């Protein structure tokens, strides 16, 4: 101990061991570097995993926001036409808001005669039978079965489904029924004098209070007079991507605003 103290005192004042220390430091440097590798690796891995997890969460959040914003934009087309018809009218209107929730399609029925799919939201999320389901482009269908954590949705093109619609161009009302083909609707009992043309956008009319007013439903692709009948056969394709969407929106419509 005395010798060590003497050597430290002499080195501190005379710097005789400076070269020895530098040599030993050079020799030990690779060992220190190798000893730090595991810690650096785990630190880098932890940061990378956290960053990737954050990116996935942020990406999921942004996808949900885009879906909701697209759904909100759907009503603008109908509102523009409605505004032209109501511009000269006066009166009061009850303010309404719509709550929306993103749901994921987790299963599509394999039955070729039933156009249904299952989503990962149920009664624990306030989902109810008859609730409107939309995607980023239009109305998809309505909830027909509800369990605590899952629900089943009937598409608008199912042969048992019907939805009240109106022509966005002129407000003509009719009913669009499913044909059993996933991308085809038919308008029922349309007089051959009714002003409906190929390319017309059909939006929900709000009649029956099942579907909210003003959401895109379908676009007319065919207007064919039925020989010998006073009705015209009219077919339309849904605006919603029924065979492509993986995410949908549940809509709680016509909820009064508390002032």
Residue pairs with C-beta under 8 A, 6 or more apart in sequence:
7 17
10 16
11 17
11 18
63 247
64 102
64 247
66 136
67 102
67 135
67 136
67 247
67 249
68 100
68 102
68 249
70 136
70 137
71 100
71 134
71 135
71 136
71 249
71 251
74 134
74 137
74 138
74 214
74 215
74 216
75 214
75 215
77 168
77 201
77 203
77 216
78 168
78 203
78 213
78 214
78 215
78 216
79 214
81 168
81 169
81 171
82 214
85 171
94 256
95 256
95 257
95 259
96 253
96 254
96 255
96 256
96 257
97 255
97 256
97 257
98 212
98 251
98 252
98 253
98 254
98 255
99 251
99 252
99 255
100 249
100 250
100 251
100 252
101 121
101 125
101 249
101 250
101 252
102 247
102 248
102 249
103 119
103 120
103 121
103 133
103 151
103 247
103 248
103 249
103 250
104 119
104 120
104 246
104 247
104 248
105 117
105 118
105 119
105 245
105 246
105 247
105 248
106 118
106 119
106 120
106 150
107 117
107 118
108 116
108 117
108 118
109 115
109 116
109 117
109 118
113 159
113 180
114 158
115 141
115 154
115 155
115 157
115 158
115 178
115 180
115 182
115 242
116 144
116 152
116 153
116 154
116 155
116 158
117 152
117 153
117 155
118 150
118 151
118 152
118 153
119 133
119 150
119 151
119 152
119 153
119 248
119 250
120 149
120 150
121 127
121 149
121 150
121 151
121 250
122 146
122 147
122 148
122 149
122 150
122 151
123 146
123 147
123 148
124 148
124 149
125 250
126 252
127 143
127 146
127 151
127 250
128 143
128 146
129 143
129 144
129 145
129 146
130 142
130 143
130 144
130 210
131 142
131 143
131 250
131 251
131 252
132 139
132 142
132 210
132 211
132 212
132 215
132 250
132 251
132 253
133 139
133 140
133 141
133 142
133 143
133 153
133 248
133 249
133 250
133 251
134 140
134 215
134 240
134 248
134 249
134 251
135 240
135 241
135 245
135 247
135 248
135 249
136 241
136 245
137 216
137 239
137 240
137 241
138 215
138 216
138 217
138 218
138 238
138 239
138 240
139 156
139 163
139 204
139 211
139 215
139 216
139 217
139 238
139 239
139 240
140 153
140 155
140 156
140 240
140 242
140 245
140 248
141 153
141 154
141 155
141 156
141 158
141 161
142 153
142 154
142 161
142 210
142 211
143 151
143 152
143 153
143 154
143 250
144 152
144 153
144 154
145 151
145 152
146 152
153 248
154 160
154 161
155 161
155 178
155 182
155 242
156 163
156 176
156 178
156 185
156 217
156 238
156 240
156 242
157 178
157 179
157 180
157 181
157 182
157 183
157 184
157 185
157 238
157 242
158 178
158 180
159 177
159 178
159 179
159 180
160 178
161 177
161 178
162 175
162 176
162 177
162 178
162 188
163 175
163 176
163 177
163 204
163 210
163 211
163 217
164 173
164 174
164 175
164 204
164 205
164 206
164 207
164 208
164 211
165 173
165 174
165 175
165 176
165 187
165 202
165 203
165 204
165 205
165 217
165 218
166 172
166 173
166 174
166 202
166 203
166 204
166 205
167 174
167 195
167 196
167 200
167 201
167 202
168 200
168 201
168 202
168 203
169 197
169 200
169 201
170 195
172 194
172 195
172 196
173 205
173 207
174 187
174 188
174 189
174 190
174 194
174 196
175 187
175 188
175 189
176 185
176 186
176 187
176 188
176 202
176 217
176 218
176 236
177 185
177 186
177 187
177 188
178 185
179 185
179 186
179 235
182 242
182 243
183 237
183 238
183 242
183 243
184 235
184 236
184 237
185 217
185 218
185 235
185 236
185 237
185 238
186 233
186 234
186 235
186 236
187 196
187 202
187 220
187 234
187 235
187 236
189 231
190 196
190 231
190 232
190 234
191 230
191 231
191 232
192 225
192 226
192 229
192 230
192 231
192 232
194 232
196 220
196 223
196 232
196 234
197 220
197 223
198 220
198 221
198 222
198 223
199 219
199 220
200 219
200 220
201 216
201 218
201 219
201 239
202 216
202 217
202 218
202 219
202 220
202 236
203 213
203 214
203 215
203 216
203 217
204 211
204 212
204 213
204 214
204 215
204 217
205 213
206 212
206 213
206 214
209 254
211 253
212 251
212 253
212 254
216 239
216 240
217 236
217 238
217 239
218 236
218 237
218 238
218 239
219 236
219 237
219 239
220 234
220 235
220 236
221 235
221 236
221 237
222 233
222 234
222 235
223 232
223 233
223 234
224 232
224 233
224 234
224 235
225 232
225 233
226 232
226 233
